[in-house]
Amino acid sequence: MNPAILSLLIPLIAIGGGLMLTAYRSHLKHQKELAMHSAEIQGKASERQVSQMELEIEKLKQRVATLEAIVTDNTYQLRKDINELS
């Protein structure tokens, strides 16, 4: 190869490689920011889901307590026994 062409290609390759490396680093930085933003959004959604589940659990506990009160009530047992005799 001609030395004049090599003297032009070497700097062009070095400059091109540097530009590609800079672009790749910028791309990685952008991907990292997107991942962090996505994780933040998912965290907020998870917090919302946990709050909703806690409310649902509290409602279910109240319903179970009501059902336990009904079942352990003596009049309920008496009605059940009467219905079984019929």
Residue frames relative to the residue before (quaternion, step in Angstrom):
aa qw qx qy qz dx dy dz
M 1.0000 0.0000 0.0000 0.0000 0.00 0.00 0.00
N 0.5678 -0.6153 0.4451 0.3177 3.52 -1.14 0.72
P 0.5045 -0.6691 0.4515 0.3063 3.63 -0.87 0.90
A 0.6170 0.5449 -0.3581 0.4407 3.61 1.05 -0.58
I 0.6489 0.4989 -0.3143 0.4809 3.56 1.03 -0.80
L 0.6428 0.5185 -0.3203 0.4641 3.59 0.99 -0.84
S 0.6576 0.5133 -0.3203 0.4488 3.56 0.96 -0.82
L 0.6658 0.4550 -0.3046 0.5069 3.61 1.19 -0.38
L 0.6691 0.5273 -0.3042 0.4263 3.59 0.97 -0.85
I 0.6371 0.5531 -0.3430 0.4129 3.59 0.90 -0.87
P 0.7019 0.4275 -0.3031 0.4824 3.67 0.73 -0.82
L 0.6287 0.5362 -0.3430 0.4468 3.59 1.03 -0.74
I 0.6490 0.4998 -0.3142 0.4799 3.58 0.99 -0.83
A 0.6533 0.5114 -0.3163 0.4601 3.60 0.94 -0.85
I 0.6700 0.4827 -0.2995 0.4778 3.58 0.91 -0.89
G 0.6519 0.5144 -0.3100 0.4629 3.60 0.95 -0.88
G 0.6516 0.5092 -0.3110 0.4684 3.58 0.98 -0.83
G 0.6439 0.5214 -0.3156 0.4625 3.56 1.02 -0.81
L 0.6541 0.5037 -0.3079 0.4729 3.56 0.99 -0.84
M 0.6509 0.5082 -0.3166 0.4666 3.58 0.98 -0.82
L 0.6417 0.5198 -0.3219 0.4631 3.58 1.00 -0.81
T 0.6479 0.5118 -0.3121 0.4700 3.59 0.97 -0.84
A 0.6565 0.5016 -0.3095 0.4707 3.58 0.95 -0.86
Y 0.6525 0.5132 -0.3160 0.4594 3.60 0.97 -0.82
R 0.6443 0.5096 -0.3224 0.4704 3.60 0.97 -0.81
S 0.6355 0.5190 -0.3216 0.4726 3.57 1.02 -0.79
H 0.6330 0.5301 -0.3169 0.4667 3.56 1.02 -0.83
L 0.6633 0.5003 -0.3039 0.4662 3.60 0.92 -0.90
K 0.6350 0.5246 -0.3269 0.4634 3.58 1.00 -0.81
H 0.6523 0.5095 -0.3063 0.4702 3.57 0.97 -0.86
Q 0.6446 0.5174 -0.3190 0.4637 3.60 0.95 -0.84
K 0.6402 0.5221 -0.3191 0.4645 3.59 1.01 -0.82
E 0.6547 0.5057 -0.3115 0.4675 3.60 0.96 -0.85
L 0.6407 0.5161 -0.3217 0.4687 3.59 1.00 -0.79
A 0.6530 0.5128 -0.3143 0.4602 3.58 0.96 -0.86
M 0.6567 0.5012 -0.3148 0.4674 3.59 0.96 -0.83
H 0.6473 0.5115 -0.3146 0.4696 3.59 0.98 -0.83
S 0.6487 0.5160 -0.3109 0.4649 3.57 0.97 -0.85
A 0.6521 0.5064 -0.3125 0.4697 3.58 0.96 -0.85
E 0.6331 0.5307 -0.3285 0.4579 3.58 1.03 -0.77
I 0.6548 0.5010 -0.3087 0.4742 3.58 0.96 -0.86
Q 0.6608 0.4980 -0.3102 0.4681 3.58 0.94 -0.86
G 0.6200 0.5449 -0.3395 0.4510 3.58 1.06 -0.71
K 0.6572 0.4965 -0.3066 0.4770 3.56 0.98 -0.84
A 0.6416 0.5112 -0.3225 0.4722 3.57 1.02 -0.80
S 0.6431 0.5211 -0.3229 0.4589 3.57 1.00 -0.80
E 0.6318 0.5256 -0.3333 0.4621 3.58 0.98 -0.80
R 0.6444 0.5149 -0.3139 0.4703 3.57 0.99 -0.85
Q 0.6595 0.5039 -0.3094 0.4642 3.58 0.94 -0.86
V 0.6350 0.5233 -0.3319 0.4613 3.59 0.98 -0.81
S 0.6450 0.5157 -0.3237 0.4618 3.59 0.95 -0.84
Q 0.6593 0.4995 -0.3101 0.4686 3.57 0.94 -0.87
M 0.6608 0.5033 -0.3101 0.4625 3.59 0.96 -0.82
E 0.6274 0.5286 -0.3412 0.4588 3.58 1.02 -0.74
L 0.6426 0.5075 -0.3216 0.4755 3.59 1.00 -0.79
E 0.6598 0.5052 -0.3088 0.4627 3.57 0.94 -0.86
I 0.6341 0.5210 -0.3297 0.4666 3.60 0.99 -0.79
E 0.6448 0.5196 -0.3240 0.4575 3.59 0.95 -0.85
K 0.6497 0.5036 -0.3167 0.4732 3.59 0.97 -0.84
L 0.6605 0.5048 -0.3098 0.4615 3.59 0.96 -0.83
K 0.6206 0.5302 -0.3437 0.4644 3.59 1.04 -0.71
Q 0.6440 0.5121 -0.3210 0.4690 3.57 1.00 -0.81
R 0.6519 0.5088 -0.3183 0.4635 3.59 0.96 -0.82
V 0.6479 0.5085 -0.3222 0.4668 3.60 0.96 -0.84
A 0.6393 0.5205 -0.3295 0.4602 3.58 0.97 -0.82
T 0.6405 0.5152 -0.3198 0.4713 3.58 1.01 -0.79
L 0.6689 0.4944 -0.2978 0.4686 3.58 0.91 -0.91
E 0.6330 0.5182 -0.3331 0.4688 3.59 1.01 -0.76
A 0.6424 0.5176 -0.3255 0.4620 3.57 0.98 -0.81
I 0.6511 0.5087 -0.3175 0.4653 3.59 0.98 -0.80
V 0.7051 0.4787 -0.2741 0.4456 3.57 0.81 -1.01
T 0.7203 0.4308 -0.2614 0.4768 3.59 0.95 -0.74
D 0.4818 0.6561 -0.4385 0.3810 3.59 1.26 -0.08
N 0.5153 -0.6734 0.4415 0.2936 3.60 -0.88 0.97
T 0.6492 0.5213 -0.3350 0.4411 3.59 0.95 -0.76
Y 0.6028 0.5427 -0.3586 0.4621 3.59 1.09 -0.61
Q 0.6661 0.4964 -0.3018 0.4678 3.56 0.90 -0.93
L 0.6356 0.5264 -0.3258 0.4611 3.59 1.00 -0.80
R 0.6576 0.4960 -0.3088 0.4756 3.60 0.94 -0.87
K 0.6339 0.5290 -0.3279 0.4591 3.56 1.01 -0.77
D 0.6600 0.5014 -0.3061 0.4683 3.58 0.95 -0.88
I 0.6440 0.5133 -0.3209 0.4678 3.59 0.98 -0.81
N 0.6601 0.5053 -0.3087 0.4623 3.59 0.93 -0.84
E 0.6409 0.5188 -0.3297 0.4598 3.59 1.05 -0.67
L 0.6500 0.5181 -0.3170 0.4567 3.59 1.09 -0.64
S 0.6226 0.5846 -0.3397 0.3940 3.58 1.11 -0.59
